[in-house]
Structures are given as structure tokens and as C-alpha cells.
Amino acid sequence: MSELAKFRQRLTELNLHWAGVAVLAVLNLYLLVQLGFLWQAAQGSSAEALATQRQALGAAVKASKPLAGLDVKLKTANDDADDFYAERLPVGYSGIATELGAVLKKHNIRLSRIQYSQVPVADLASSANGGQLTEVRMDAALAGDYRGLVESVNGLERDKLFFLIDGMTLTGQDSGKVNLRMKMTTYIRGRSSDEEAARASTPDNSKVDAKAGGAR
């Protein structure tokens, strides 16, 4: 083989070598570009996922704020309930009658009749004395001047003993005196019987007077 033929053969082999290198370089470049795209996509997904987690964490923290110190708030509420039970609820009908009479007498209001009825209340286990309560409903007939009645109602609502005014009805008026029917609710500590409620009630004087008049 001549020198020229050998040179051409080497040149062809060299060209093939460089052509292979070029192909590998292009392939590597393509792979690098694809890798770059994948990395950017991964970074974007991670950032989005992180933002979502941060939002979820913020929402969880916000939702948990009302529960902060719940054990302390619950104990305070129970203590307040026990204080209310011990300080503002009577132990019997005599306590109701005494306090009601004192408020009405202070404002020159006459109690002509009162009828008691009662409903047992579920036990409050956390309260003093076992938490037993009896709901007492009162239907009272009052008489006096308008101002005295208003002041009596305000006095009962602000009294140390718990009185809840359920309703009032004007039943008559004569020479500046007003007759009022008032319904109230309170609670007795412990259990009480219907017989006790009946004994504590006073008769309706208007009915008694009407019967006496008919007898004459």
C-alpha cells in the first residue's frame, strides 16, 4: 500500500473518531438540558409543596388558638358554677320566701298570693353538695303603685338570690294601685318534694274573698 493510501485510511479513521466524539458530545448536551429541565420542575414542585404545607400549618395553628388554656378555662368555669350554686341558690322554700318578702316590703308591694311548682334537674356532679338541684317556678300576685312594682322587679333581677323573671301580666288598676301577676323561676339546692311546694304556696285571696261573699 502506498503512503497516500495509508494517509487516506488514517484520515478516514480519524474522521470517524471525531464524528463519534461529536455524536457523544451532542448526546451529553441533550442529556444535560433534559436534566436541567427535570431539576427545575423538581424545584418548582418542592416549592409548591412547601408552600402548601406552610398554609396547612398556619391554618392548624389558627384553629388551635381557641383551645389554648382550655383546661384552665374549664376549671375556672367549674369554680364559677360552684360559687353560683353555693352563694345564689337557696336551700329551701323558706329562703325563697324570706328574700322575696324582703324585696317586696322594701318597695311597699303586697304579695297576695304565690303558687310554687317544681321540676327536678339532672345532677351536676362537679358542684357542691352532689350538684342536686330542683327548679322552682313561681306564680305570684302582687299589688302596689307602679313605681314600687318597677323597683321590685329590678330589685329581684339584681338580688343576691337568683330570680329569673319569666313574664308579667297587668290584672287590674284602681286609684293608682296596680295589680300584677308575675311568673319567676329559681332553683333550690338539693331535692324537694311536691308536698313542700304545696305547703309553701299561699291561697288566692281573691278566690277566698269571693267564696266568703257568696256564703253571706
Summary of the structure (lengths in Angstrom):
residues: 216
radius of gyration: 45.4
end to end distance: 164.4
largest distance: 165.3
contacts: 546
relative contact order: 0.11
helix: 62%
strand: 23%
